[in-house]
Amino acid sequence: MDRFLALADSNRRRIVEMLGAGPLSAGEIGARFAISAPAVSQHLKVLREAGLVSVAVQGQRRIYRL
């Protein structure tokens, strides 16, 4: 996916802004939104596929960073 297309959504821009301050788990990101966890997961997937964020698995947690 095109990076600019990925950033066209305001929720995804907010996620990128949050991650600018440092790595966060998927749960920490989701807690800051009024949308469902699956919706947050989809936004993270789009950002990951666009190459804007990376993910590291630590046990059952997924840690996202720019």
C-alpha angles and dihedrals in degrees: 000000000000113000094226091051090051090053093048090088116081093218091055091048089053090051091051090049091051092050089050087073092053145294119317135186120244089250092053090050093047092050090063094058134072091216128093123277091244089054091052089048091054091050090051090049091054091049091048093049090049090054094243097117136026129209132214122192116226109179105301093340126093114210116203126201138166 
